[in-house]
Amino acid sequence: MVARGARIVLGGLVLAAACARSVGGHRASPGERAAIRVELEAMLARAAVNWNRGDLDAFVDDYLPSDSTTFIGSRGIVRGPKAIRAGYAPLFASGATRDSLSFVILDVDPVAPDAVNLIGQYTLTRRVAGRDSVTSQGPTSLLVRRVQGRWRIVHDHSS
């Protein structure tokens, strides 16, 4: 009975070690991380340009077109790009106030060859009396996947 218990414990340790290696993330070289960061900075810069010019369809186009794509914000979990778009739509309506958007990437963590956890900060600013005034700022955590050569947002948690 003791030998069987020892084998079970040993088997569990071997399994835990194997899982730890696979869960530990993708070990990208510093050059790969830098290249990915540049690509993701370009994606977020494009998103901000699309937001700032009022192009909601182009802004939402960075989300993976899948019902499993999620956005988590103050209203809870929203699933799918159509629902995400619907949540943003009032900000893009004629006459609505939509502040200027910008992003800063704080960390890029490749978790697989085609998946990255991006941690950043968004800032919304409004021009008041000739000066920019920050109206909102907060963290954003994005899980992005490279699909057909393009980074797409799979999960977005912005608060």
Secondary structure, 3 states (H helix, E strand, C coil): CHHHHHHHHHHHHHHHHHHHHHHCCCCCCHHHHHHHHHHHHHHHHHHHHHHHCCCHHHHHCCECCCCCCEEEECCEEEECHHHHHHHHHHHHCCCCCCCEEEEEEEEEEEEECCEEEEEEEEEEEEEECCEEEEEEEEEEEEEEEEECCEEEEEEEEEC
